[in-house]
Amino acid sequence: MRKILILAGRYLPGYKDGGPLRTLINLTDALGDEYEFYIACFDRDQGDTQPYTDIERDTWNKVGKAKVWYVQPGGFTKKLLLNLAEDKDIIYLTSFYAEYGYKTLLLKKEKKIQSPVVIASMGVFSKEALAQKSLKKNVFIAGCKMLHLFNEITWSVTSELEAEDVKRVMGEKSKYIVAEDLPRTQVPGRTKKWEKTIKICFLSRICEHKGLDILIDALLQTQEYSIELSIFGPIQEKEYWNTCQEKLEQTEISWIYKGDVPSEEVQSVLSTQDILVLPTKSENYGHVVFEALSVGCIPIISDRTPWSLVESWEAGYVVSRTKEDFARALMEYMNMSIEDKSEMVDHAVKLAKYKVEQSKMKTGYREIFELRGKLMKKLIIIYYHDIVENGKGYSYQKVEKEHFENQMKYLKEHGYQTILFEDMEKFLPEKAVLVTFDDGFQSVYKNAVPIMQKYNIKGNIFLPTKYIEEQNPHFMTWKMLKGLCETGQFSVAAHTHDHVDIRTLDDASMKRQIRKSEELLETRLNVYVNSFCMPYGKYDKKSIKLLKKNGNYKFVFASFYGHAGEKNLRNKLLPRIGISNEDSLDIFEKKLQGKMNWKGPIQKLRLKIANLKGERIKQYDIE
């Protein structure tokens, strides 16, 4: 079991750090059976002058599924950090500003720490975050850069948008891994009875960023309803809170401020409420949204969080950050029948359960914790479409069953190690090969699968979900695909919903294609989807940018000759080598060995010319 050292400002029994602390607790709860977590943190909560009671310093304390070492402020010496880092496989920093952060980076530069070091971005590179104490932060970052402290660092980010912030500040070549925050593992559901008075709550830090004033303004438009407003959270901006109080005191709204809530009590508090309102400017994750869903408290949130699923699952409301839209959502909910409210509550709890299952399955933290120096060795990726008998198939690219068997036999006899999509997040074996199939034709199920099972070859299928959903007879069924996935020998990934040339799509259309495809694969097959393949292998700069913006995929595949390496992974575009029916075993061998990779630059040049000419493929034709 790998040992993970997490250096953080605070951990349990603290609670004042809010989301960042919740992130660590959920992480250890979810993955504590797979990894040994060692957490070093300060011995007191944020802003407190006295240490926690019932803890021991200078030794490991067992706390949940982690071992915790408590340090007094100023106590993170280089000697201590070296002792803590000894025999640990990964060093995970929650801040580089803090004393434990920059001192660890100095030790890494001095080669006194050999293990990979990962820094959680935690939103510190957003324009808003950098604008606060900007001079101090910019000088500090510039100094770290001059000392080359970030040269061997991998960044942990919660989304591609956060990755863009990292690259903007740290440079385009910055290494990063997307690891979305994990939710709590507990989903209690709702047991509360319905009452005439609607209980509305705000549970977050009280500051302009979180938007309590917008909630108050929205409630002023709904005063004809029977409402009780409960406000929870630490007062971060006193002047702002005074303004909010003045607004409230001038209304007839029944309200109460109940102070901060320890992390372990949040679900219990939310279970007493009907609605959670969060008009936030931005959230890396938004743990409180999940916690509301988990107890059937309906979230009404701004469209600046990663919780767009709330809308599509009909589990709440996602609206623009205006008092009018929040008021409209509040009134719509309050005018619902008890039956409709109960149905929305059911959807909320189901969404929470889905997030728990999927988050643990697809978490990027495993990729972080499996780092061993370089993330990838050379990877050979080959692709097929139809595997046919007597030339009868549906794709323009067909390989006869006999040729295919000879090629699989060659892989087996020459020591090639075939892998699945999820294996790409781990340290790759020597002579690693990813065998892929585009589109999921029934011919692959009929002709290729038995051969692969015969030679113990792993396979991977890129699926345009529309044709499966519509039960097109040329494509595999959901039942076939589920059976293949359950063998552990096959994996699936996204290929858009409609198999459309993504160069033709605008942002909204791209989002629909990505989300519909990913959701169908994950819900129908109960799988983790980490990869996406460009239909027709075609792309341009705009489509790559849109894909990064709208998708959470770790790996994106095109169709040009080459072997994939760390550079391809960083750029998020991996080459694939097409196998044709005319390939002799000698040509097949040359393709595996990279002797045909000289074609790659030619293929890229042709694509650039086609992009300049505006040549686009508008639909997918089946012969």
C-alpha angles and dihedrals in degrees: 000000000000118000116229121195113201117192110200142158096238142006136167134350081036120087108167095094090071115188100017091052092045088052092058094045092050091046094055092042092052101040103023091107091055101042137030106240121205114184124191116191144146118289096237140048125262111292094003122129095198126067124240117275122237095033132111124222125217094026139071116272119201107234116170108304094340138073112230129203113197120211129188117235110284091019099111097103123172089248092055093045091052091050092049092047094050112116092000117134097207132022110208117192122196091194138015093195093065123085092252089051106053092036090055090050090052090051090049091051090049087053090237088122113053100176120096113270120216125189121204107225092210091189093291093134097055113118090243093052093047091050090066110085085349098171094052093046096045092050091048093049092046090051092051090050092050089054090047091234093149097050097102098031130120116206123222110214132175096220145002088260090059089047089057089055090052093050092046091058103027101033137268093274094060113132115232142166123207110230113168114211115265122238126227114283092227121088106178097177124209127304100156119119120235117259133191093242114074111227112212125183140189112203115179144078110311103239138113091263093065095050107227088155090060090055091050092049090049092051090053086067093053103048093125088073125081103252138169116195120201119188119201130178145071118296103242099166111037096188091052090049091051089054091050091049092051090053092050094048090056091058136068092236114130105232143159135186110222101181129229124341124217111239095247092055098051096093091047091052093047091049088069092055133078099205137025114203119198115171092176126165091223144340130196088208115335104222091188090063091058092045091052091050091048092062098037096257105146114235121219103188142164121260090248098087132080089250102098088131088075088073099042092047091049087234097130141321133300110192141163116273098264132113090234095058093044090049091049092052092047092051093046090054094045091051093053123110119249088251093055092045090051090051091051090050090052090051090050094054092045090052090051091052090048091052091051092051097042098040094054091046098047102030117144090213090086089060089052095047093048094057113132107173106290113032096216138025120200111306125197113212120190128178141202136179116191123018102198146175119228092355095293110140144114105241131078088236114063131170120193116243091238093054091046092053091051090052094049090047089052091054091050097046095045098053101254114158112219117207141187129241092260091053089065089074090063134065104289124234123237115280091015115186129187109205108200137182125201122224103359101257118190088237088069091054093046101040111017103040097061090050093049091049089050093056096031093243119162118227138198128202129202108209133202095206097205094073093049093045091050090047094237104190093225092062134065119265126240088251092055092047094047090052091051093049092049091058090067088228098093135051133188136213141179127283098170121273099264100028089244128166099258091208087075095055131099122215096270094047091047090052091052093048093049099043097043092049095046094045093049093050094047097044098039096042103023091228138138112249113204102152141065131191124206109239108246086005088269126142145146136195093272094051092047090051092049091047092052090047097048104031137064095207119141094200130038121189131206131172114257131112118269145090118264121241141159092291091057090049092051092050089045095231121105127193124231131197116224118222116213133193090248093061112113118207087259091056090043089055092048090052091052091048093051095246091130095048090103085081091066098079089046091052091049091050091051090050092051090052091048090050091051090050090049093238108169136174107225104185144015114247122200114205 
